[in-house]
Amino acid sequence: MTYFVYENWTRDRARIHRAQCSHCNNGQGTQPSDSGRNCKWHGPIEDRDVAFLLAAKLRREDTKACGTCSP
Ligand SMILES: [Zn+2]
């Protein structure tokens, strides 16, 4: 299983996704702006624990697992 962590510093948010999640799209996101100046995709990460640890280390106000793919 492969994971990505989505970080958006404008919204102070971090989300853990599975790579095949429709919101993640293998770290591409769903919009061109997803790869822009406000956010970053961390990954791919092969280990679930590592992905959650990385998300925690980002120290974003709103950090959680994606509700769609439930990583
Ligand atoms: Zn997801």
N, CA, C, O and the ligand as a Tripos MOL2 file, in Angstrom:
@<TRIPOS>MOLECULE
protein
  285   283    72     0     0
PROTEIN
NO_CHARGES

@<TRIPOS>ATOM
      1 N           0.8440   -1.2070    0.0000 N.3       1 MET1
      2 CA          0.0000    0.0000    0.0000 C.3       1 MET1
      3 C           0.8760    1.2530    0.0000 C.2       1 MET1
      4 O           1.8720    1.3320    0.7200 O.2       1 MET1
      5 N           0.4920    2.2170   -0.8090 N.am      2 THR2
      6 CA          1.2500    3.4530   -0.9050 C.3       2 THR2
      7 C           0.3960    4.6290   -0.4160 C.2       2 THR2
      8 O          -0.8060    4.6970   -0.6730 O.2       2 THR2
      9 N           1.0450    5.5390    0.2870 N.am      3 TYR3
     10 CA          0.3370    6.6830    0.8620 C.3       3 TYR3
     11 C           0.9800    7.9950    0.4340 C.2       3 TYR3
     12 O           2.1600    8.0560    0.0890 O.2       3 TYR3
     13 N           0.1690    9.0290    0.4690 N.am      4 PHE4
     14 CA          0.6700   10.3840    0.2620 C.3       4 PHE4
     15 C           0.1060   11.2700    1.3740 C.2       4 PHE4
     16 O          -0.9880   11.0250    1.8830 O.2       4 PHE4
     17 N           0.8670   12.3000    1.7420 N.am      5 VAL5
     18 CA          0.3580   13.2800    2.7030 C.3       5 VAL5
     19 C           0.2250   14.6160    1.9760 C.2       5 VAL5
     20 O           1.1830   15.1280    1.3970 O.2       5 VAL5
     21 N          -0.9720   15.1590    2.0220 N.am      6 TYR6
     22 CA         -1.2610   16.4360    1.3990 C.3       6 TYR6
     23 C          -1.1230   17.5220    2.4470 C.2       6 TYR6
     24 O          -1.7510   17.4630    3.5050 O.2       6 TYR6
     25 N          -0.2990   18.5130    2.1480 N.am      7 GLU7
     26 CA         -0.1220   19.6280    3.0790 C.3       7 GLU7
     27 C          -0.5350   20.9230    2.3950 C.2       7 GLU7
     28 O          -0.1010   21.2080    1.2790 O.2       7 GLU7
     29 N          -1.3720   21.7040    3.0670 N.am      8 ASN8
     30 CA         -1.7840   23.0120    2.5490 C.3       8 ASN8
     31 C          -1.5400   24.0260    3.6640 C.2       8 ASN8
     32 O          -2.2400   24.0330    4.6770 O.2       8 ASN8
     33 N          -0.5350   24.8840    3.4620 N.am      9 TRP9
     34 CA         -0.1750   25.8190    4.5290 C.3       9 TRP9
     35 C          -1.0440   27.0620    4.5300 C.2       9 TRP9
     36 O          -1.0390   27.8120    5.5070 O.2       9 TRP9
     37 N          -1.7910   27.3000    3.4620 N.am     10 THR10
     38 CA         -2.7350   28.4190    3.4650 C.3      10 THR10
     39 C          -3.9160   28.0830    4.3760 C.2      10 THR10
     40 O          -4.4070   28.9320    5.1200 O.2      10 THR10
     41 N          -4.3560   26.8410    4.3020 N.am     11 ARG11
     42 CA         -5.4780   26.3980    5.1390 C.3      11 ARG11
     43 C          -5.0120   25.7150    6.4080 C.2      11 ARG11
     44 O          -5.8320   25.2610    7.2060 O.2      11 ARG11
     45 N          -3.6870   25.6350    6.6070 N.am     12 ASP12
     46 CA         -3.1030   24.9930    7.7790 C.3      12 ASP12
     47 C          -3.6870   23.5910    7.9600 C.2      12 ASP12
     48 O          -4.2340   23.2510    9.0090 O.2      12 ASP12
     49 N          -3.5520   22.7950    6.9030 N.am     13 ARG13
     50 CA         -4.2150   21.5050    6.8490 C.3      13 ARG13
     51 C          -3.2810   20.4140    6.3460 C.2      13 ARG13
     52 O          -2.4260   20.6590    5.4950 O.2      13 ARG13
     53 N          -3.4490   19.2280    6.8680 N.am     14 ALA14
     54 CA         -2.7190   18.0590    6.3650 C.3      14 ALA14
     55 C          -3.6720   16.8780    6.2930 C.2      14 ALA14
     56 O          -4.4760   16.6620    7.2000 O.2      14 ALA14
     57 N          -3.5800   16.1040    5.1980 N.am     15 ARG15
     58 CA         -4.4400   14.9340    5.0290 C.3      15 ARG15
     59 C          -3.6050   13.7470    4.5590 C.2      15 ARG15
     60 O          -2.7560   13.8660    3.6760 O.2      15 ARG15
     61 N          -3.8730   12.6080    5.1740 N.am     16 ILE16
     62 CA         -3.2060   11.3810    4.7490 C.3      16 ILE16
     63 C          -4.1360   10.6620    3.7690 C.2      16 ILE16
     64 O          -5.3140   10.4540    4.0610 O.2      16 ILE16
     65 N          -3.6010   10.2860    2.6090 N.am     17 HIS17
     66 CA         -4.3820    9.5990    1.5820 C.3      17 HIS17
     67 C          -3.7040    8.3100    1.1410 C.2      17 HIS17
     68 O          -2.4870    8.1620    1.2490 O.2      17 HIS17
     69 N          -4.5120    7.3820    0.6420 N.am     18 ARG18
     70 CA         -3.9720    6.2730   -0.1260 C.3      18 ARG18
     71 C          -3.6720    6.8080   -1.5210 C.2      18 ARG18
     72 O          -4.3380    7.7240   -2.0040 O.2      18 ARG18
     73 N          -2.6580    6.2220   -2.1610 N.am     19 ALA19
     74 CA         -2.2290    6.7180   -3.4770 C.3      19 ALA19
     75 C          -3.3700    6.6790   -4.4920 C.2      19 ALA19
     76 O          -3.4740    7.5660   -5.3390 O.2      19 ALA19
     77 N          -4.2240    5.6600   -4.4120 N.am     20 GLN20
     78 CA         -5.2740    5.4980   -5.4270 C.3      20 GLN20
     79 C          -6.5400    6.2800   -5.0950 C.2      20 GLN20
     80 O          -7.5210    6.2000   -5.8330 O.2      20 GLN20
     81 N          -6.5350    7.0360   -3.9970 N.am     21 CYS21
     82 CA         -7.6960    7.8610   -3.6460 C.3      21 CYS21
     83 C          -7.9650    8.8750   -4.7520 C.2      21 CYS21
     84 O          -7.0350    9.4140   -5.3520 O.2      21 CYS21
     85 N          -9.2470    9.1300   -5.0180 N.am     22 SER22
     86 CA         -9.6080   10.0640   -6.0860 C.3      22 SER22
     87 C          -9.1500   11.4830   -5.7740 C.2      22 SER22
     88 O          -8.9280   12.2770   -6.6890 O.2      22 SER22
     89 N          -9.0070   11.8100   -4.4890 N.am     23 HIS23
     90 CA         -8.5320   13.1420   -4.1150 C.3      23 HIS23
     91 C          -7.0220   13.2470   -4.2560 C.2      23 HIS23
     92 O          -6.4730   14.3350   -4.4260 O.2      23 HIS23
     93 N          -6.3650   12.1030   -4.1840 N.am     24 CYS24
     94 CA         -4.9010   12.0640   -4.2060 C.3      24 CYS24
     95 C          -4.3680   11.8880   -5.6240 C.2      24 CYS24
     96 O          -3.4640   12.6020   -6.0570 O.2      24 CYS24
     97 N          -4.9480   10.9220   -6.3390 N.am     25 ASN25
     98 CA         -4.5510   10.6910   -7.7280 C.3      25 ASN25
     99 C          -3.0420   10.5020   -7.8530 C.2      25 ASN25
    100 O          -2.3920   11.1120   -8.7020 O.2      25 ASN25
    101 N          -2.4990    9.6430   -6.9890 N.am     26 ASN26
    102 CA         -1.0630    9.3460   -6.9970 C.3      26 ASN26
    103 C          -0.1890   10.5760   -6.7620 C.2      26 ASN26
    104 O           0.8850   10.7070   -7.3500 O.2      26 ASN26
    105 N          -0.6600   11.4770   -5.8950 N.am     27 GLY27
    106 CA          0.1220   12.6570   -5.5700 C.3      27 GLY27
    107 C          -0.0480   13.8030   -6.5540 C.2      27 GLY27
    108 O           0.6580   14.8080   -6.4800 O.2      27 GLY27
    109 N          -1.0140   13.6390   -7.5000 N.am     28 GLN28
    110 CA         -1.2610   14.6990   -8.4770 C.3      28 GLN28
    111 C          -2.3460   15.6580   -7.9970 C.2      28 GLN28
    112 O          -2.3840   16.8160   -8.4140 O.2      28 GLN28
    113 N          -3.2160   15.1840   -7.1330 N.am     29 GLY29
    114 CA         -4.3320   15.9970   -6.7020 C.3      29 GLY29
    115 C          -5.4220   16.0360   -7.7560 C.2      29 GLY29
    116 O          -5.3670   15.3120   -8.7490 O.2      29 GLY29
    117 N          -6.4090   16.8860   -7.5320 N.am     30 THR30
    118 CA         -7.5490   16.9400   -8.4450 C.3      30 THR30
    119 C          -7.5810   18.2200   -9.2630 C.2      30 THR30
    120 O          -8.3000   18.3080  -10.2580 O.2      30 THR30
    121 N          -6.7940   19.2230   -8.8430 N.am     31 GLN31
    122 CA         -6.7950   20.4970   -9.5550 C.3      31 GLN31
    123 C          -5.3580   20.9130   -9.8600 C.2      31 GLN31
    124 O          -4.4270   20.5160   -9.1590 O.2      31 GLN31
    125 N          -5.1840   21.7210  -10.9180 N.am     32 PRO32
    126 CA         -3.8420   22.2210  -11.2260 C.3      32 PRO32
    127 C          -3.2410   22.9700  -10.0340 C.2      32 PRO32
    128 O          -2.0280   22.9470   -9.8240 O.2      32 PRO32
    129 N          -4.1070   23.6380   -9.2520 N.am     33 SER33
    130 CA         -3.6200   24.4210   -8.1150 C.3      33 SER33
    131 C          -3.0580   23.5330   -7.0140 C.2      33 SER33
    132 O          -2.3470   24.0100   -6.1280 O.2      33 SER33
    133 N          -3.3760   22.2400   -7.0670 N.am     34 ASP34
    134 CA         -2.8820   21.3220   -6.0530 C.3      34 ASP34
    135 C          -1.3680   21.1920   -6.0810 C.2      34 ASP34
    136 O          -0.7450   20.8280   -5.0830 O.2      34 ASP34
    137 N          -0.7870   21.4890   -7.2250 N.am     35 SER35
    138 CA          0.6720   21.3820   -7.3090 C.3      35 SER35
    139 C           1.3080   22.7780   -7.3050 C.2      35 SER35
    140 O           2.4540   22.9560   -7.7180 O.2      35 SER35
    141 N           0.5460   23.7500   -6.8320 N.am     36 GLY36
    142 CA          0.9880   25.1370   -6.8710 C.3      36 GLY36
    143 C           1.7130   25.6150   -5.6300 C.2      36 GLY36
    144 O           2.4860   24.8770   -5.0200 O.2      36 GLY36
    145 N           1.4540   26.8570   -5.2660 N.am     37 ARG37
    146 CA          2.2370   27.5110   -4.2270 C.3      37 ARG37
    147 C           1.6880   27.3040   -2.8290 C.2      37 ARG37
    148 O           2.3800   27.5610   -1.8440 O.2      37 ARG37
    149 N           0.4440   26.8380   -2.7340 N.am     38 ASN38
    150 CA         -0.1980   26.7640   -1.4200 C.3      38 ASN38
    151 C          -0.0840   25.4140   -0.7460 C.2      38 ASN38
    152 O          -0.4020   25.2570    0.4330 O.2      38 ASN38
    153 N           0.3770   24.4430   -1.5160 N.am     39 CYS39
    154 CA          0.3420   23.1080   -0.9680 C.3      39 CYS39
    155 C           1.4490   22.2290   -1.5400 C.2      39 CYS39
    156 O           2.1460   22.5910   -2.4880 O.2      39 CYS39
    157 N           1.5770   21.0590   -0.9180 N.am     40 LYS40
    158 CA          2.5900   20.1160   -1.3580 C.3      40 LYS40
    159 C           2.1140   18.7000   -1.0680 C.2      40 LYS40
    160 O           1.4800   18.4410   -0.0450 O.2      40 LYS40
    161 N           2.4290   17.7870   -1.9860 N.am     41 TRP41
    162 CA          2.1690   16.3680   -1.7490 C.3      41 TRP41
    163 C           3.4690   15.7210   -1.2840 C.2      41 TRP41
    164 O           4.4880   15.7950   -1.9700 O.2      41 TRP41
    165 N           3.4260   15.0830   -0.1070 N.am     42 HIS42
    166 CA          4.5890   14.3760    0.4130 C.3      42 HIS42
    167 C           4.4260   12.9000    0.0860 C.2      42 HIS42
    168 O           3.4000   12.2960    0.3990 O.2      42 HIS42
    169 N           5.4160   12.3360   -0.5290 N.am     43 GLY43
    170 CA          5.3180   10.9240   -0.8380 C.3      43 GLY43
    171 C           5.8850   10.6070   -2.2180 C.2      43 GLY43
    172 O           6.4530   11.4950   -2.8530 O.2      43 GLY43
    173 N           5.7550    9.4000   -2.6940 N.am     44 PRO44
    174 CA          4.9950    8.3070   -2.0640 C.3      44 PRO44
    175 C           5.6750    7.7520   -0.8090 C.2      44 PRO44
    176 O           6.8990    7.7690   -0.6780 O.2      44 PRO44
    177 N           4.8430    7.2650    0.1000 N.am     45 ILE45
    178 CA          5.3040    6.6670    1.3470 C.3      45 ILE45
    179 C           4.7570    5.2420    1.3960 C.2      45 ILE45
    180 O           3.5550    5.0280    1.2430 O.2      45 ILE45
    181 N           5.6320    4.2850    1.6080 N.am     46 GLU46
    182 CA          5.2230    2.8740    1.5340 C.3      46 GLU46
    183 C           4.6820    2.3330    2.8500 C.2      46 GLU46
    184 O           4.1340    1.2320    2.8900 O.2      46 GLU46
    185 N           4.8300    3.0980    3.9210 N.am     47 ASP47
    186 CA          4.4580    2.5960    5.2440 C.3      47 ASP47
    187 C           3.4020    3.4930    5.8820 C.2      47 ASP47
    188 O           3.5850    4.7070    5.9660 O.2      47 ASP47
    189 N           2.3030    2.9000    6.3300 N.am     48 ARG48
    190 CA          1.1970    3.6750    6.9040 C.3      48 ARG48
    191 C           1.6500    4.4660    8.1270 C.2      48 ARG48
    192 O           1.3170    5.6430    8.2580 O.2      48 ARG48
    193 N           2.4020    3.8360    9.0170 N.am     49 ASP49
    194 CA          2.8550    4.5150   10.2320 C.3      49 ASP49
    195 C           3.7300    5.7140    9.8980 C.2      49 ASP49
    196 O           3.6290    6.7690   10.5250 O.2      49 ASP49
    197 N           4.5850    5.5390    8.9070 N.am     50 VAL50
    198 CA          5.4780    6.6280    8.4960 C.3      50 VAL50
    199 C           4.6630    7.7940    7.9450 C.2      50 VAL50
    200 O           4.9750    8.9550    8.2080 O.2      50 VAL50
    201 N           3.6350    7.4850    7.1900 N.am     51 ALA51
    202 CA          2.7790    8.5280    6.6200 C.3      51 ALA51
    203 C           2.0920    9.3340    7.7270 C.2      51 ALA51
    204 O           2.0550   10.5630    7.6740 O.2      51 ALA51
    205 N           1.5550    8.6440    8.7180 N.am     52 PHE52
    206 CA          0.8720    9.3400    9.8200 C.3      52 PHE52
    207 C           1.8620   10.1360   10.6620 C.2      52 PHE52
    208 O           1.5430   11.2160   11.1580 O.2      52 PHE52
    209 N           3.0790    9.5850   10.8190 N.am     53 LEU53
    210 CA          4.1190   10.2840   11.5790 C.3      53 LEU53
    211 C           4.5240   11.5690   10.8660 C.2      53 LEU53
    212 O           4.6880   12.6210   11.4840 O.2      53 LEU53
    213 N           4.6800   11.4530    9.5440 N.am     54 LEU54
    214 CA          5.0600   12.6210    8.7500 C.3      54 LEU54
    215 C           3.9820   13.6990    8.8570 C.2      54 LEU54
    216 O           4.2890   14.8790    9.0230 O.2      54 LEU54
    217 N           2.7280   13.2900    8.7610 N.am     55 ALA55
    218 CA          1.6210   14.2430    8.8540 C.3      55 ALA55
    219 C           1.6330   14.9560   10.2060 C.2      55 ALA55
    220 O           1.3950   16.1610   10.2870 O.2      55 ALA55
    221 N           1.9140   14.1960   11.2640 N.am     56 ALA56
    222 CA          1.9560   14.7820   12.6080 C.3      56 ALA56
    223 C           3.0870   15.7950   12.7210 C.2      56 ALA56
    224 O           2.9440   16.8280   13.3750 O.2      56 ALA56
    225 N           4.2100   15.4930   12.0800 N.am     57 LYS57
    226 CA          5.3750   16.3650   12.1480 C.3      57 LYS57
    227 C           5.1580   17.6930   11.4230 C.2      57 LYS57
    228 O           5.8440   18.6760   11.7040 O.2      57 LYS57
    229 N           4.2080   17.7210   10.4960 N.am     58 LEU58
    230 CA          3.9220   18.9680    9.7820 C.3      58 LEU58
    231 C           3.2870   19.9930   10.7180 C.2      58 LEU58
    232 O           3.3190   21.1950   10.4550 O.2      58 LEU58
    233 N           2.7090   19.4980   11.8150 N.am     59 ARG59
    234 CA          2.1170   20.3530   12.8470 C.3      59 ARG59
    235 C           1.0870   21.3220   12.2900 C.2      59 ARG59
    236 O           1.0710   22.5000   12.6480 O.2      59 ARG59
    237 N           0.2340   20.8230   11.4210 N.am     60 ARG60
    238 CA         -0.8530   21.6470   10.8980 C.3      60 ARG60
    239 C          -2.0190   21.6110   11.8740 C.2      60 ARG60
    240 O          -2.2600   20.6080   12.5460 O.2      60 ARG60
    241 N          -2.7410   22.7310   11.9360 N.am     61 GLU61
    242 CA         -3.8730   22.8420   12.8600 C.3      61 GLU61
    243 C          -4.9000   21.7360   12.5990 C.2      61 GLU61
    244 O          -5.4290   21.1270   13.5290 O.2      61 GLU61
    245 N          -5.1650   21.4950   11.3290 N.am     62 ASP62
    246 CA         -6.1740   20.5270   10.9260 C.3      62 ASP62
    247 C          -5.4910   19.3350   10.2560 C.2      62 ASP62
    248 O          -5.2580   19.3420    9.0470 O.2      62 ASP62
    249 N          -5.1730   18.3220   11.0460 N.am     63 THR63
    250 CA         -4.4700   17.1520   10.5240 C.3      63 THR63
    251 C          -5.3020   15.9040   10.7680 C.2      63 THR63
    252 O          -5.6170   15.5710   11.9100 O.2      63 THR63
    253 N          -5.6580   15.2120    9.6860 N.am     64 LYS64
    254 CA         -6.3590   13.9490    9.8640 C.3      64 LYS64
    255 C          -6.2820   13.0770    8.6190 C.2      64 LYS64
    256 O          -5.7930   13.4960    7.5690 O.2      64 LYS64
    257 N          -6.7750   11.8660    8.7650 N.am     65 ALA65
    258 CA         -6.8150   10.9510    7.6340 C.3      65 ALA65
    259 C          -7.9670   11.3280    6.7320 C.2      65 ALA65
    260 O          -8.9920   11.8270    7.1970 O.2      65 ALA65
    261 N          -7.8030   11.0930    5.4430 N.am     66 CYS66
    262 CA         -8.8540   11.3860    4.4710 C.3      66 CYS66
    263 C         -10.1100   10.5640    4.7820 C.2      66 CYS66
    264 O         -10.0190    9.3660    5.0530 O.2      66 CYS66
    265 N         -11.2730   11.2060    4.7420 N.am     67 GLY67
    266 CA        -12.5210   10.5120    5.0200 C.3      67 GLY67
    267 C         -13.0020    9.6640    3.8610 C.2      67 GLY67
    268 O         -13.8600    8.8000    4.0400 O.2      67 GLY67
    269 N         -12.4630    9.8960    2.6800 N.am     68 THR68
    270 CA        -12.8840    9.1600    1.4980 C.3      68 THR68
    271 C         -12.1660    7.8230    1.3720 C.2      68 THR68
    272 O         -12.8020    6.7920    1.1530 O.2      68 THR68
    273 N         -10.8480    7.8390    1.5100 N.am     69 CYS69
    274 CA        -10.0880    6.5960    1.3170 C.3      69 CYS69
    275 C          -9.7600    5.8950    2.6390 C.2      69 CYS69
    276 O          -9.3120    4.7490    2.6270 O.2      69 CYS69
    277 N          -9.9730    6.5550    3.7640 N.am     70 SER70
    278 CA         -9.7150    5.9690    5.0850 C.3      70 SER70
    279 C          -8.4090    5.1970    5.1590 C.2      70 SER70
    280 O          -8.4190    3.9790    5.3360 O.2      70 SER70
    281 N          -7.2860    5.8900    5.0260 N.am     71 PRO71
    282 CA         -5.9850    5.2070    5.0420 C.3      71 PRO71
    283 C          -5.6780    4.5890    6.4090 C.2      71 PRO71
    284 O          -4.6230    3.9800    6.5880 O.2      71 PRO71
    285 ZN         -8.1020   10.1640    0.2800 Zn       72 ZN72
@<TRIPOS>BOND
     1     1     2 1
     2     2     3 1
     3     3     4 2
     4     3     5 am
     5     5     6 1
     6     6     7 1
     7     7     8 2
     8     7     9 am
     9     9    10 1
    10    10    11 1
    11    11    12 2
    12    11    13 am
    13    13    14 1
    14    14    15 1
    15    15    16 2
    16    15    17 am
    17    17    18 1
    18    18    19 1
    19    19    20 2
    20    19    21 am
    21    21    22 1
    22    22    23 1
    23    23    24 2
    24    23    25 am
    25    25    26 1
    26    26    27 1
    27    27    28 2
    28    27    29 am
    29    29    30 1
    30    30    31 1
    31    31    32 2
    32    31    33 am
    33    33    34 1
    34    34    35 1
    35    35    36 2
    36    35    37 am
    37    37    38 1
    38    38    39 1
    39    39    40 2
    40    39    41 am
    41    41    42 1
    42    42    43 1
    43    43    44 2
    44    43    45 am
    45    45    46 1
    46    46    47 1
    47    47    48 2
    48    47    49 am
    49    49    50 1
    50    50    51 1
    51    51    52 2
    52    51    53 am
    53    53    54 1
    54    54    55 1
    55    55    56 2
    56    55    57 am
    57    57    58 1
    58    58    59 1
    59    59    60 2
    60    59    61 am
    61    61    62 1
    62    62    63 1
    63    63    64 2
    64    63    65 am
    65    65    66 1
    66    66    67 1
    67    67    68 2
    68    67    69 am
    69    69    70 1
    70    70    71 1
    71    71    72 2
    72    71    73 am
    73    73    74 1
    74    74    75 1
    75    75    76 2
    76    75    77 am
    77    77    78 1
    78    78    79 1
    79    79    80 2
    80    79    81 am
    81    81    82 1
    82    82    83 1
    83    83    84 2
    84    83    85 am
    85    85    86 1
    86    86    87 1
    87    87    88 2
    88    87    89 am
    89    89    90 1
    90    90    91 1
    91    91    92 2
    92    91    93 am
    93    93    94 1
    94    94    95 1
    95    95    96 2
    96    95    97 am
    97    97    98 1
    98    98    99 1
    99    99   100 2
   100    99   101 am
   101   101   102 1
   102   102   103 1
   103   103   104 2
   104   103   105 am
   105   105   106 1
   106   106   107 1
   107   107   108 2
   108   107   109 am
   109   109   110 1
   110   110   111 1
   111   111   112 2
   112   111   113 am
   113   113   114 1
   114   114   115 1
   115   115   116 2
   116   115   117 am
   117   117   118 1
   118   118   119 1
   119   119   120 2
   120   119   121 am
   121   121   122 1
   122   122   123 1
   123   123   124 2
   124   123   125 am
   125   125   126 1
   126   126   127 1
   127   127   128 2
   128   127   129 am
   129   129   130 1
   130   130   131 1
   131   131   132 2
   132   131   133 am
   133   133   134 1
   134   134   135 1
   135   135   136 2
   136   135   137 am
   137   137   138 1
   138   138   139 1
   139   139   140 2
   140   139   141 am
   141   141   142 1
   142   142   143 1
   143   143   144 2
   144   143   145 am
   145   145   146 1
   146   146   147 1
   147   147   148 2
   148   147   149 am
   149   149   150 1
   150   150   151 1
   151   151   152 2
   152   151   153 am
   153   153   154 1
   154   154   155 1
   155   155   156 2
   156   155   157 am
   157   157   158 1
   158   158   159 1
   159   159   160 2
   160   159   161 am
   161   161   162 1
   162   162   163 1
   163   163   164 2
   164   163   165 am
   165   165   166 1
   166   166   167 1
   167   167   168 2
   168   167   169 am
   169   169   170 1
   170   170   171 1
   171   171   172 2
   172   171   173 am
   173   173   174 1
   174   174   175 1
   175   175   176 2
   176   175   177 am
   177   177   178 1
   178   178   179 1
   179   179   180 2
   180   179   181 am
   181   181   182 1
   182   182   183 1
   183   183   184 2
   184   183   185 am
   185   185   186 1
   186   186   187 1
   187   187   188 2
   188   187   189 am
   189   189   190 1
   190   190   191 1
   191   191   192 2
   192   191   193 am
   193   193   194 1
   194   194   195 1
   195   195   196 2
   196   195   197 am
   197   197   198 1
   198   198   199 1
   199   199   200 2
   200   199   201 am
   201   201   202 1
   202   202   203 1
   203   203   204 2
   204   203   205 am
   205   205   206 1
   206   206   207 1
   207   207   208 2
   208   207   209 am
   209   209   210 1
   210   210   211 1
   211   211   212 2
   212   211   213 am
   213   213   214 1
   214   214   215 1
   215   215   216 2
   216   215   217 am
   217   217   218 1
   218   218   219 1
   219   219   220 2
   220   219   221 am
   221   221   222 1
   222   222   223 1
   223   223   224 2
   224   223   225 am
   225   225   226 1
   226   226   227 1
   227   227   228 2
   228   227   229 am
   229   229   230 1
   230   230   231 1
   231   231   232 2
   232   231   233 am
   233   233   234 1
   234   234   235 1
   235   235   236 2
   236   235   237 am
   237   237   238 1
   238   238   239 1
   239   239   240 2
   240   239   241 am
   241   241   242 1
   242   242   243 1
   243   243   244 2
   244   243   245 am
   245   245   246 1
   246   246   247 1
   247   247   248 2
   248   247   249 am
   249   249   250 1
   250   250   251 1
   251   251   252 2
   252   251   253 am
   253   253   254 1
   254   254   255 1
   255   255   256 2
   256   255   257 am
   257   257   258 1
   258   258   259 1
   259   259   260 2
   260   259   261 am
   261   261   262 1
   262   262   263 1
   263   263   264 2
   264   263   265 am
   265   265   266 1
   266   266   267 1
   267   267   268 2
   268   267   269 am
   269   269   270 1
   270   270   271 1
   271   271   272 2
   272   271   273 am
   273   273   274 1
   274   274   275 1
   275   275   276 2
   276   275   277 am
   277   277   278 1
   278   278   279 1
   279   279   280 2
   280   279   281 am
   281   281   282 1
   282   282   283 1
   283   283   284 2
@<TRIPOS>SUBSTRUCTURE
     1 MET1         2 RESIDUE 1 A MET
     2 THR2         6 RESIDUE 1 A THR
     3 TYR3        10 RESIDUE 1 A TYR
     4 PHE4        14 RESIDUE 1 A PHE
     5 VAL5        18 RESIDUE 1 A VAL
     6 TYR6        22 RESIDUE 1 A TYR
     7 GLU7        26 RESIDUE 1 A GLU
     8 ASN8        30 RESIDUE 1 A ASN
     9 TRP9        34 RESIDUE 1 A TRP
    10 THR10       38 RESIDUE 1 A THR
    11 ARG11       42 RESIDUE 1 A ARG
    12 ASP12       46 RESIDUE 1 A ASP
    13 ARG13       50 RESIDUE 1 A ARG
    14 ALA14       54 RESIDUE 1 A ALA
    15 ARG15       58 RESIDUE 1 A ARG
    16 ILE16       62 RESIDUE 1 A ILE
    17 HIS17       66 RESIDUE 1 A HIS
    18 ARG18       70 RESIDUE 1 A ARG
    19 ALA19       74 RESIDUE 1 A ALA
    20 GLN20       78 RESIDUE 1 A GLN
    21 CYS21       82 RESIDUE 1 A CYS
    22 SER22       86 RESIDUE 1 A SER
    23 HIS23       90 RESIDUE 1 A HIS
    24 CYS24       94 RESIDUE 1 A CYS
    25 ASN25       98 RESIDUE 1 A ASN
    26 ASN26      102 RESIDUE 1 A ASN
    27 GLY27      106 RESIDUE 1 A GLY
    28 GLN28      110 RESIDUE 1 A GLN
    29 GLY29      114 RESIDUE 1 A GLY
    30 THR30      118 RESIDUE 1 A THR
    31 GLN31      122 RESIDUE 1 A GLN
    32 PRO32      126 RESIDUE 1 A PRO
    33 SER33      130 RESIDUE 1 A SER
    34 ASP34      134 RESIDUE 1 A ASP
    35 SER35      138 RESIDUE 1 A SER
    36 GLY36      142 RESIDUE 1 A GLY
    37 ARG37      146 RESIDUE 1 A ARG
    38 ASN38      150 RESIDUE 1 A ASN
    39 CYS39      154 RESIDUE 1 A CYS
    40 LYS40      158 RESIDUE 1 A LYS
    41 TRP41      162 RESIDUE 1 A TRP
    42 HIS42      166 RESIDUE 1 A HIS
    43 GLY43      170 RESIDUE 1 A GLY
    44 PRO44      174 RESIDUE 1 A PRO
    45 ILE45      178 RESIDUE 1 A ILE
    46 GLU46      182 RESIDUE 1 A GLU
    47 ASP47      186 RESIDUE 1 A ASP
    48 ARG48      190 RESIDUE 1 A ARG
    49 ASP49      194 RESIDUE 1 A ASP
    50 VAL50      198 RESIDUE 1 A VAL
    51 ALA51      202 RESIDUE 1 A ALA
    52 PHE52      206 RESIDUE 1 A PHE
    53 LEU53      210 RESIDUE 1 A LEU
    54 LEU54      214 RESIDUE 1 A LEU
    55 ALA55      218 RESIDUE 1 A ALA
    56 ALA56      222 RESIDUE 1 A ALA
    57 LYS57      226 RESIDUE 1 A LYS
    58 LEU58      230 RESIDUE 1 A LEU
    59 ARG59      234 RESIDUE 1 A ARG
    60 ARG60      238 RESIDUE 1 A ARG
    61 GLU61      242 RESIDUE 1 A GLU
    62 ASP62      246 RESIDUE 1 A ASP
    63 THR63      250 RESIDUE 1 A THR
    64 LYS64      254 RESIDUE 1 A LYS
    65 ALA65      258 RESIDUE 1 A ALA
    66 CYS66      262 RESIDUE 1 A CYS
    67 GLY67      266 RESIDUE 1 A GLY
    68 THR68      270 RESIDUE 1 A THR
    69 CYS69      274 RESIDUE 1 A CYS
    70 SER70      278 RESIDUE 1 A SER
    71 PRO71      282 RESIDUE 1 A PRO
    72 ZN72       285 GROUP 0 **** ****
